[in-house]
Amino acid sequence: MAILAALSRGTRCVCELVPQLGLAQNLLSYHLRILREAGLVSGARTGRRIEYTIEPDGLQALQQELEDLVSGSGGRVR
């Protein structure tokens, strides 16, 4: 959640997120990979840096899944 909150303020690279979040670079990169695979963030290479940004469609899908789960209307758990 902290990573998504940081990215909600705009596109960032790992080098900017490490001091902001207080996480080790390898741990942050691991979590960004998981968020990328889940479709919640995307990364674009700029030289040696990868700039990460939130994927609005991914967040909307997650929000809908969570709402379905909470309301008991048959949300699918993957």
HUNOR-V132182 format. One record per residue. N is the residue number from 1. RES is the residue in three letters. PHI is phi in whole degrees, 0 to 359 (999 if undefined). BURIAL is # if it has 24 or more other ideal C-beta (glycine too) atoms within 12 Angstrom, else .. D_LAST is the distance of its C-alpha to the last C-alpha in Angstrom with 1 decimal. Layout:
n={N	N}
res={RES	RES}
phi={PHI	PHI}
burial={BURIAL	BURIAL}
d_last={D_LAST	D_LAST}
This chain:
n={1	2	3	4	5	6	7	8	9	10	11	12	13	14	15	16	17	18	19	20	21	22	23	24	25	26	27	28	29	30	31	32	33	34	35	36	37	38	39	40	41	42	43	44	45	46	47	48	49	50	51	52	53	54	55	56	57	58	59	60	61	62	63	64	65	66	67	68	69	70	71	72	73	74	75	76	77	78}
res={MET	ALA	ILE	LEU	ALA	ALA	LEU	SER	ARG	GLY	THR	ARG	CYS	VAL	CYS	GLU	LEU	VAL	PRO	GLN	LEU	GLY	LEU	ALA	GLN	ASN	LEU	LEU	SER	TYR	HIS	LEU	ARG	ILE	LEU	ARG	GLU	ALA	GLY	LEU	VAL	SER	GLY	ALA	ARG	THR	GLY	ARG	ARG	ILE	GLU	TYR	THR	ILE	GLU	PRO	ASP	GLY	LEU	GLN	ALA	LEU	GLN	GLN	GLU	LEU	GLU	ASP	LEU	VAL	SER	GLY	SER	GLY	GLY	ARG	VAL	ARG}
phi={999	296	295	297	297	295	285	293	271	130	295	218	258	303	298	275	281	305	291	294	263	70	250	293	303	292	291	296	299	300	293	296	297	297	296	296	296	279	81	269	224	230	233	233	284	231	66	269	263	244	267	257	217	286	263	304	296	295	293	296	296	296	300	296	300	294	297	297	294	292	281	73	269	86	300	275	259	259}
burial={.	.	#	#	.	#	#	.	.	.	.	#	#	#	.	.	#	.	.	.	#	.	.	.	.	.	.	#	#	.	#	#	.	.	#	.	.	.	.	#	#	#	#	.	.	.	.	.	.	#	.	#	#	#	#	.	.	.	#	.	.	#	.	.	.	.	.	.	.	.	.	.	.	.	.	.	.	.}
d_last={19.2	22.7	21.9	20.6	23.7	26.0	24.7	25.2	28.9	28.8	28.2	28.7	29.0	28.2	31.9	31.9	28.8	29.9	32.9	31.2	28.3	30.2	27.8	28.8	28.4	26.4	23.9	23.6	23.2	20.3	18.4	19.4	18.0	14.5	14.9	16.2	13.4	11.0	13.7	15.1	18.4	20.6	23.6	26.9	29.6	33.0	35.4	34.1	31.8	28.3	28.0	24.6	23.8	21.0	19.3	19.9	17.6	14.6	15.7	16.2	12.8	11.4	14.3	13.6	10.0	11.8	14.7	13.1	11.5	15.0	17.0	15.3	15.3	12.3	9.6	6.3	3.8	0.0}
